[in-house]
Amino acid sequence: MPFKFPIGIYKVTDESMMPQFKPGGYVIINRWFSWLAVGDVVVLRHPAREMLIIKRISKIDGNMITVLGDSTAFSEDSRQFGPVDRSLVVGKVFRFYEPERNVEKEEERIGE
C-alpha cells in the first residue's frame, strides 16, 4: 500500500456546505484520524460515483455513518443515498482556507 501524507488539501467546488465552506476555498484534512464523532466534517468518497464529497456527520451506527450537507437545498447526501460505510471517509476537516480575491496583488509584494 502506498504511503499517504497525513495532511490533504482539497478544493471546495459546490455549495452543499455553505455558508461555512464556500466554493473556491480549500479544506485541510487529517487522513490519520482515530475516531469520528457526530458533528465532524469529513471528506469522503461518494458511494455511487467516482468523486469526493464534503459532508457533516449527523449519525453514527457502528461502521455506518449518516452524512448531511449544511445547505440542504444544494446537497446530495445520505437523504438520497442512505448511510455510508465509514471506510469511505478520506479524512476529517480541521481547517478551511479561503484564498485572497486579488492574488496578483499579493504576488507583487513577494521579494520586496
C-alpha positions as a Markdown table, in Angstrom:
| # | Residue | x | y | z |
|---|---|---|---|---|
| 1 | Met | 0.0 | 0.0 | 0.0 |
| 2 | Pro | 1.5 | 3.4 | -1.0 |
| 3 | Phe | 2.4 | 5.9 | 1.7 |
| 4 | Lys | -0.2 | 8.7 | 2.2 |
| 5 | Phe | 0.8 | 12.0 | 3.8 |
| 6 | Pro | -1.3 | 12.6 | 7.0 |
| 7 | Ile | -2.5 | 16.0 | 5.7 |
| 8 | Gly | -4.5 | 16.6 | 2.5 |
| 9 | Ile | -5.8 | 19.7 | 0.8 |
| 10 | Tyr | -8.9 | 19.7 | -1.3 |
| 11 | Lys | -10.7 | 22.5 | -3.2 |
| 12 | Val | -14.4 | 23.0 | -2.4 |
| 13 | Thr | -16.3 | 23.1 | -5.7 |
| 14 | Asp | -20.0 | 23.1 | -4.7 |
| 15 | Glu | -22.4 | 24.9 | -2.4 |
| 16 | Ser | -23.5 | 21.9 | -0.3 |
| 17 | Met | -21.7 | 23.1 | 2.8 |
| 18 | Met | -22.5 | 26.8 | 2.6 |
| 19 | Pro | -22.1 | 29.1 | 4.4 |
| 20 | Gln | -19.1 | 27.8 | 6.3 |
| 21 | Phe | -17.3 | 26.1 | 3.4 |
| 22 | Lys | -17.6 | 28.3 | 0.3 |
| 23 | Pro | -16.9 | 27.2 | -3.3 |
| 24 | Gly | -13.4 | 28.2 | -4.4 |
| 25 | Gly | -11.9 | 27.7 | -0.9 |
| 26 | Tyr | -9.9 | 24.8 | 0.4 |
| 27 | Val | -10.3 | 22.4 | 3.2 |
| 28 | Ile | -7.3 | 20.9 | 5.0 |
| 29 | Ile | -7.9 | 17.3 | 6.3 |
| 30 | Asn | -6.3 | 14.9 | 8.6 |
| 31 | Arg | -6.1 | 11.5 | 7.0 |
| 32 | Trp | -4.7 | 9.8 | 10.1 |
| 33 | Phe | -7.8 | 10.3 | 12.3 |
| 34 | Ser | -8.5 | 7.8 | 15.0 |
| 35 | Trp | -12.2 | 8.4 | 15.7 |
| 36 | Leu | -15.3 | 10.0 | 14.2 |
| 37 | Ala | -18.0 | 12.0 | 16.1 |
| 38 | Val | -21.3 | 13.5 | 15.2 |
| 39 | Gly | -20.7 | 17.0 | 14.0 |
| 40 | Asp | -17.4 | 16.2 | 12.4 |
| 41 | Val | -16.9 | 17.5 | 8.8 |
| 42 | Val | -15.4 | 14.9 | 6.6 |
| 43 | Val | -14.2 | 14.4 | 3.0 |
| 44 | Leu | -15.4 | 11.0 | 1.7 |
| 45 | Arg | -15.7 | 9.1 | -1.5 |
| 46 | His | -19.2 | 9.3 | -2.9 |
| 47 | Pro | -20.8 | 5.8 | -2.5 |
| 48 | Ala | -22.1 | 5.6 | -6.1 |
| 49 | Arg | -19.9 | 7.9 | -8.2 |
| 50 | Glu | -16.2 | 8.5 | -8.8 |
| 51 | Met | -15.9 | 11.7 | -6.8 |
| 52 | Leu | -15.1 | 13.1 | -3.4 |
| 53 | Ile | -17.6 | 15.0 | -1.3 |
| 54 | Ile | -17.6 | 17.1 | 1.9 |
| 55 | Lys | -20.3 | 16.5 | 4.4 |
| 56 | Arg | -21.1 | 16.7 | 8.2 |
| 57 | Ile | -21.7 | 13.5 | 10.2 |
| 58 | Ser | -25.2 | 13.5 | 11.6 |
| 59 | Lys | -25.4 | 9.9 | 13.0 |
| 60 | Ile | -23.0 | 7.0 | 13.7 |
| 61 | Asp | -24.3 | 3.5 | 13.9 |
| 62 | Gly | -21.4 | 1.0 | 14.1 |
| 63 | Asn | -19.5 | 1.2 | 10.9 |
| 64 | Met | -22.2 | 3.1 | 9.1 |
| 65 | Ile | -22.4 | 6.9 | 9.2 |
| 66 | Thr | -25.1 | 9.3 | 8.0 |
| 67 | Val | -23.8 | 12.4 | 6.4 |
| 68 | Leu | -25.6 | 15.7 | 5.5 |
| 69 | Gly | -24.7 | 18.9 | 3.8 |
| 70 | Asp | -25.1 | 22.1 | 5.7 |
| 71 | Ser | -27.0 | 23.7 | 2.8 |
| 72 | Thr | -29.8 | 21.2 | 2.2 |
| 73 | Ala | -31.1 | 22.8 | -0.9 |
| 74 | Phe | -27.7 | 22.2 | -2.7 |
| 75 | Ser | -26.7 | 18.9 | -1.1 |
| 76 | Glu | -26.7 | 15.3 | -2.3 |
| 77 | Asp | -26.2 | 13.3 | 0.9 |
| 78 | Ser | -27.5 | 10.4 | 3.0 |
| 79 | Arg | -31.1 | 11.6 | 2.4 |
| 80 | Gln | -30.6 | 10.4 | -1.2 |
| 81 | Phe | -28.0 | 7.6 | -1.0 |
| 82 | Gly | -28.5 | 6.4 | 2.6 |
| 83 | Pro | -25.9 | 5.8 | 5.3 |
| 84 | Val | -22.4 | 5.1 | 4.1 |
| 85 | Asp | -19.6 | 2.8 | 5.4 |
| 86 | Arg | -17.0 | 4.7 | 7.4 |
| 87 | Ser | -14.3 | 3.2 | 5.2 |
| 88 | Leu | -15.3 | 5.7 | 2.6 |
| 89 | Val | -14.1 | 8.6 | 4.8 |
| 90 | Val | -10.8 | 10.0 | 3.4 |
| 91 | Gly | -10.2 | 12.4 | 6.3 |
| 92 | Lys | -11.6 | 14.8 | 8.9 |
| 93 | Val | -11.6 | 18.5 | 8.1 |
| 94 | Phe | -9.8 | 20.6 | 10.6 |
| 95 | Arg | -9.3 | 23.9 | 8.7 |
| 96 | Phe | -11.0 | 25.9 | 5.9 |
| 97 | Tyr | -8.9 | 28.4 | 3.9 |
| 98 | Glu | -10.4 | 30.9 | 1.6 |
| 99 | Pro | -7.7 | 32.5 | -0.7 |
| 100 | Glu | -7.5 | 36.2 | -1.1 |
| 101 | Arg | -9.5 | 37.5 | -4.0 |
| 102 | Asn | -6.6 | 39.5 | -5.5 |
| 103 | Val | -3.8 | 37.0 | -5.7 |
| 104 | Glu | -1.8 | 39.2 | -8.2 |
| 105 | Lys | -1.5 | 42.0 | -5.6 |
| 106 | Glu | -0.1 | 39.5 | -3.1 |
| 107 | Glu | 2.4 | 38.1 | -5.6 |
| 108 | Glu | 3.7 | 41.7 | -6.3 |
| 109 | Arg | 4.8 | 42.0 | -2.7 |
| 110 | Ile | 6.9 | 38.9 | -2.7 |
| 111 | Gly | 10.7 | 39.7 | -2.7 |
| 112 | Glu | 10.3 | 43.4 | -1.9 |
